[in-house]
């Protein structure tokens, strides 16, 4: 039987996990892990939005949307704090810009034309995250 954690317990567990990863992983590995989190979270946001647009909506889904949004913002902020390279900073700023689009769409109700913006914004985050990952994987000069 799978037990579901309350959101406060999930938050504590996530904080502990992040602390352990920060202490044990190499900085590049940790950064790649954070980029992968952004990829996953962006796709979850798109999925939740599309489900809501298709009239699959309930309190649990809305709660998940709020949690994923907060986590995305937190991960992006952590990444931006860690980066001292101008090229990486520019890519993360681009992800932040896509986040602004995604967040605006999430706050806007009704118009079906926003589905395309959400889908394209999610795809843009994937492409930018792939670029950031490639940049981290390049050997240092």
N, C-alpha and C positions, 0 to 999 in steps of 0.2 A: 504494500500500500504506500502510495506517495503522499507525503504530508506537505501541505502548502504552508509556507512561512507568511506571516503577516508582513506588510510592507516595511515596517520599522525593523523587523528582524532581517529582512532581505537587505535593507540598507546597511545594517551593522555587519552582516556577512560580507557584503560587497566591499565595505571599508577595510575589513580585516584581510580579505583576499588581495585588495590593492596594495595594502601595506606590506604583506608578505612578498608579493611580486616585486615591489619597489626595492625591497631589501635583498632579494635573492637573484633576480634576473640581471643580466647585463643590460646596460642602458639601451642599446640598439634593439635587443630582443623585446624589452618592455615597450619601446616606442612602436615597434611593429605590432605588438599585441594590442596596443591602444588604437592604432589605425584599423586593425581588424574589427575591433569593437565598434568603431564608427561605421564601418561598412555594414555590419550586422544590424546595428540600431537603425540606420537609415532604411534598410529594407523592411524592418519590422514596422517602422512608421508608415511606409508606403502601404504595406499590407493592411494595417489597421485602418488607414484612411480609406482604402478601396473597399474594405468590408463595410465600413460605415456608409459609404456612398451606395453600396448595394443593399442598404437597409438591414444589414446585420449589425445591430448596435445594442449594447446593453451596458450596465454599470461596470461590469468586469472589463469590457473592452475599453471603455473610456478611462478607467483607472490604469490599465496597461498603457494606454496612449500617454497619459500624464507621466507615468514612471519612466517610459522610454525617452520622452522628451527631456526630462530632467537628467537622465543618465547621459544622453547625447551631449547636452550642454556641458556637463561635468567633465566628460572625457575630452571633449574639444578644448576646454579650458586647461586641463592638465597637459595636453599636448602642446598648446601654445606657450605654456610656462616653461616647458622643457627645451624648446627649440631656440637655438642661437644662430642658426644658419639662415641667411636671407632667402635662399631659394625654397627651403622647407617652410619658412614663415609665410612666403607668398602662397604656397600650395594650401597651407592650413587656413590662411585668410580666404582663399577661394572656397574651401569647404565651409567656412563660416558664412560666406555670402549665400551659398546654396542652402545652408541651414535657415538663413533669414527667409528665403523663398518658401521652404518647406513649412516653417513655423507659421508664416502668414497664411498659407493655404489651410493649415490645420485649424487656424482661428476663424477662417471664413466658411460659413455654412451655405449650402444651397447650390451654387453654380456648378454645373457639370463640367464646364470648360477647365476647372481647376484640376480635374483628374489628370489631364495631360501635363500640367505644370508639376504636379506631384510626381508622376512617373518619370518625367525628364529630370527633375531635381534629384530624385533618388538615384537615377542612373549617373548623373554628374558626380554625386558623392562617391559612387563606386569607382568611377574613372579617376577622380582626384586621389582617392585613397590608394588605388593601385600605383599611381605616380609617386606618392609619398613613400610607399613601401619600396618601390624600386630605388628611390633616392637613398633610403636607409641601407639598402643592401649593397650599394656601390662601395667599393673599398675607398678608404680615406686616402687623399693624395699625399 
